[in-house]
Amino acid sequence: MQHNKWRPWLLVCAVLCFFAYTTDAQQPTPKATESKHAVHNDRSESVASWANNDGTNGSQEAALQVQDALSELHSIETPFQRLVRFDKTSGFVGTTAYYAKEAFILLFLNAPKQDDYLDTQLGIPKLSKPLAKAVRLLENAARENNSDAIFLLAEMNFYGNFTHPRNFKEAFRRYHELSTLTGNSSAQHMVGFMYATGIGGAVERDQAKALMYHTFAARDGNTRSEMTTAFRHHAGIGTPRDCNEAARYYKRVADKAMEFARTGPPGGMALQREAYRLADEEGGVYGEGASVVSSGIYANKGGPNSDQHAALDDVLEYLDLMSRKGDLKATYSLGRLHYEGSRTLRRSFRTARKYFLIVARKYWDIKDGSIISEDANGIGKIASKAAAYLGRMSLRGEGVEQNYEKAIIWFRRGIANGDSFCQYEMGLMYLLGLGVRKDAGVAADYFKESAEQDWPAAQVHLGKLFLDQGDLRPAMRYFELAYRHGHIEAHYHLAEINNNGVGRERSCPLATASYKVVAEKTEALHTSFEEANQAYDQGDKETALIGYMMAAEQGYEAAQANVAYILDEHKSIVSLDWLIPWKKKASSFLRNAGLALVYWTRSAKQSNVDSMVKMGDYYLGGYGIEADMEKAATCYQTAQEMQQSGQQSAQAMWNLGWMHENGIGVDQDYHLAKRYYDLALETNQESYLPVKLSLLKLRMRSFWNTITHGKVNSIQPDPESKTYRSWSDWLANFLEDEHPYYHSDTDDDILEPNIHDPMPGGDDYHDEVDEGILESLIILGIAGTLAFLVYYRQLRLQNHRRAVEQQRQADGQVGGEVPVVPGQQPDGGFFPAPGHPDRGQWVAGGIGH
C-alpha cells in the first residue's frame, strides 16, 4: 500500500524531469548563445587572421595559450537547446506540453534576474572551472597583445558565449583596446555601435564618435559599418545630411549584395526575408484595430468564417483538407507555401515537390508527357505552374539531384500552355547554355514572351540584353516594369542609371533610395535578423534586442520599430503586472525609455505612422525626455497627415481631438475637437465606442460653455446648403451618379485581382454587365412610357373637346338657338366675367352671402 501511495508522485517527478531536460537551463546569468556568435557572418577576418592588420600577434607562447583556451571552451557543455519545441498551436498534445513546461519553468526555474553584466562594480560572478581556466589563459595572452585573445574576450563579454556572463563595460574596453592596437575593422564596428547606442550603460552615447569609428571600419571594407555609415549620411545622424556620401556607401554594399544574389544555383540566391515587425504579430503597437497596420484598409474585413483571421497552421490544415478532396488549387498552394517558406514555416523542398507532382500527374502522364485529362476548370494552367516549380527544382538541384534534361522536359510542358514562369526559366537555360546550346537570341524570344505576361525576372533579363546592345530606352522601360514588383536587379540597374546620369539627368535621391533597397534585400549578408528572431521566439529578449539594435543602426525600419517595441514600457495606460506576483520584472537592460524614443523617432522618419504616434505619446507623457505638449501635438498632426498608401491613424486623430478639447499643446476649441473625433470614426469604424463616448462628454462641455458664455469656441451646427436644381439638372445628376446605395463595398473586392491568389495570372475572366447602367436604362424607359401616356391622354382630351364643339355648332345650325340656362353667362359660364361689376365680390367670396 505504501508503494501505491508514492506512485502518483513518482510519475509527476518523472514528467517534471522530462520537461526540465527538454527545456533550456535557466541560470541567474543571461542565457548563453550558440558559439556561432563568436564569429559573425559579416566578419571578413577569421580568428587566426585578426592580427594581420599590424603584422604581429604577440608571442608564440600567447598563441599556444589561445589554442589551449579554445580547447577548454569547446569542452564546456552549453545549456541544452529544446529537443522538442512544443508550440501551443500544434494540437492538444502540443498545447498541454507547452503549458506544462511553462508551469515548470515558472515554479522551479524562475530565479531573480541578475544585472551583473551591466556593471563591473557588482562583483565578478563565479565561473565554472573550465571557463575560469580559459578566461585566465586568454587574459594572459591578451597582456602580450595577442589580437585573438583580446577579440575572444570581447565577444564572450558582449554576447555571453560559452556561458560567460555578459559585461558590456568589459566588452567595450576589449573592443577599444583591439581597435587601437591593430585597427581591426570588426572591433572598430563594435566600438562605433556601442558609442551609438550606449548599450548596457557601457559608455555614454556619442554620435560623432560612433560615426568616426564606423567610417574607419567602412573604409576597411566592413559591410555592416558601410551600411551604418550610409544610413547616417542619409538620415543626418551625427553629421549633416549628405546624399552623395550616402549613395557612395550604399553603392558599395549594393555591389556586394548583387554579387551575393547572383551566386549559387542558376537564377541566383533565394533571398529570404527575415525583417519582420514584432508588433504587427500582435495587431500593431496599439493592438488589433487601434493600430494602422490592423485598421482602416488594412483591417481584416472577412467574416468569422474567413481565413483572414486564421493562423498559418489553420490555413495549412484547411488547404490539406481541400487537397484531399481533390482541389488542385489547394494542392498547388501547399506546394508553394512549403517551397517559399515563411517565418513560421521552414522551407521543405521534398514536401513541396510531392504536392507539385500530385498536380502534374492529374494532367500529364509522367513517363511520356501525354495529356491524360481534359483542361476542365483550368487544370492545364495549374499543372503548368506546378511544372515550372518542378523544372526549377531540377535546374537548381533543390530537393533533388540537379538534372538539366528533366528541367527542360518540365519547362516545355508548361510552355505548351503559355506559362510565363516556364518561358523565363527556359530562356535562362538558353542564355547560360545549361543543357542546351548557348543562344542569346532564343533566350530573348523566351524572355519577351514571359515579359509580356508581366514576369519581373524576364523583364530584367530582357532589359539587360537591350542594355548590353546600347539600346537604353527599351532597357529602362523593362527595368521600370520589373521595378513595380520590387525586383532587386531592377532596383540596382535603375540606381546605376540614376547615379551616373545615363540617358537622363543624374538624380542622387533616386539613386540612394534604390541602392538602399538593394542593400537591405540581402539580409543574410550583413544582418542578424535570423538570430534575433530565434532569440525572441525563445524568450531571450536581451539577445534579440542586441540583434535588432545592430540592424536598426544599419537603417532597417523594421529593426528600429522592434527595438523601440521591446524597450517600450508603456504599452498600456493601466498596468496589471502588480496583480501577478510571479511576473518577472524586466532587467535594466530592457528599461531605457530614452533609447526607445530614439528608435521610435528613426522609425517614424521612415514613414511608420504608428511610430510617429508613439513619439507623440512619449513627448506627452515625458517618457525618456522632458514633457513637451507642443511637440506631442506636432507628432499627432504629422501622423494624421500621413496619407501615403492610405495610412491614416485614427489614434492620432482621436488624440488631436482630446488635446483640442482640453487645450493641451494647442488652443482649446470644442468645434475643432469634434471635427477630429468625427475624422477618427470615419477613418476607423472600430473606434465607434470611444469616439461616441468622447463626443457625448464633449457636447456636454460645449453646452455648458455656451450657456455660461465661456470663451472656448463651442460646437457650431454645420451649415446646410440648399441649392435649387431644375428637372434637367436632377436628371443629369441621376445619370452621372454611380448609385452607391445599390452596391456594397465587397463588389470592388470581387472585381479586383486577389493578391493572395495562389495562382496569380490565371485566366478566370468573367464578362459582367454594369448593373448601374442597366437600371438607369430601365428607369428612363419607364419615365418615357409615362410621358408618352400623359401626352396621349392630353391628345385624346383635345380631340374629344374638338368633337363636342363641332357637335354643338352643328346642333345650333339645325335646331336654331341654343336654349339659355338661367344664370348662365353668354359665353356659357356661370361666374362673372372679367370687367363685370360683381367680379370683385365673387373673387372675395361675397356672392351668396
Secondary structure, 3 states (H helix, E strand, C coil): CHHHHHHHHHHHHHHHHHHHHCCCCCCCCCCCCCHHHHCCCCCCCCHHHHHHHCCCCCCHHHHHHHHHHHHHHHCCCCCCCCCCCCCCCCCHHHHHHHHHHHHHHHHHCCCCCCCHHHCHHHCCCCCCHHHHHHHHHHHHHHHCCCHHHHHHHHHHHHHCHHHCCCCHHHHHHHHHHHHHHHCCHHHHHHHHHHHHHCHHHCCCCCHHHHHHHHHHHHHCCCHHHHHHHHHHHHHCCCCCCCHHHHHHHHHHHHHHHHHHHCCCCCCCCCCCCCCCCCHHHHCCCCCCCCCHHHCHHHCCCCCCCCHHHCCHHHHHHHHHHHHHCCCHHHHHHHHHHHHHCECCECCCHHHHHHHHHHHHHCCECCCCCCECCCCHHHHHHHHHHHHHHHHHHHHHCCCCCCCHHHHHHHHHHHHCCCCHHHHHHHHHHHHHCCCCCCCHHHHHHHHHHHHCCCCHHHHHHHHHHHHHCCCHHHHHHHHHHHHCCCCHHHHHHHHHHHHHCCCCCCCHHHHHHHHHHHHHHCHHHHCCHHHHHHHHHCCCHHHHHHHHHHHHHCCCHHHHHHHHHHHCCCCCCCCCHHHCCCCCCCCHHHCCHHHHHHHHHHHHHCCCHHHHHHHHHHHHHCCCCCCCHHHHHHHHHHHHHCCHHHCCCHHHHHHHHHHHHHCCCCCCEHHHHHHHHHHHHHHCHHHHHHHHHHHHHHHHHHHHHHHCCCCCECCCCCCCCCCCCCHHHHHHHHHHCCCHHHCCCHHHHHHCCCCCCCCCCCCCCCCCCCHHHHHHHHHHHHHHHHHHHHHHHHHHHHHHHHHHHHHHHHHHHHHCCCCCCCCCCCCCCCCCCCCCCCHHHHHHCCCCC
